[in-house]
Amino acid sequence: MKRKVNAIWKGDGADGKGVLTAQSGAFKDMPYSFKTRFENDNGTLGSNPEELISAALAGCFNMKLSFVLNEADFHPEQLNTDAVLTFEDGKVISIELNLKAKVSSISEEKFIELAEDAKKNCPISGALNCEIILNASLV
C-alpha cells in the first residue's frame, strides 16, 4: 500500500502559508502555517503536522486494538481515544493516548494487557521516535 499527501508551502517560515491535500480526499487544501501551528490553540484556522501525527496514531491504535481484541475472542463496541501530543524545543516529546473502551466480558487486567500490545505493535507507533503513554480504561 502506498498513500500520497501533497503539501504546498508559499513564503517564508513565519509569514508563509501552506495547504495539505490527501489522495483519499479526506482533506483538500487544508490550510497550515506558523500561526496555525504555534499561535492558534483552538485550531480553528487550520491544522498542523503535530495534529496530523496525533490523528494518525489514535486511528491506527484503535484499529490495531480492535484486531488484537478480536484475536483474543473479544469484540469491542467502541474504542474512544484522545491523543495528546507534547511538542517542546522543536521536538515531539511524547504522545499520550487516553482510551475509554466498551468491551463486554473482559477483565480490566486483560484489557490493559491487550491495549499495551496494540500500542507497542501499531504500525504508526513503530514509525514514531517519541514516548507513547497509554491510559486505558473500560466504561
Secondary structure, 3 states (H helix, E strand, C coil): CCCCEEEEEECCCCCCEEEEEECCCCCCCEEEEHHHHHCCCCCCCCECHHHHHHHHHHHHHHHHHHHHHHHCCCCEEEEEEEEEEEEECCEEEEEEEEEEEEECCCCHHHHHHHHHHHHHHCHHHHHCCCEEEEEEEEC
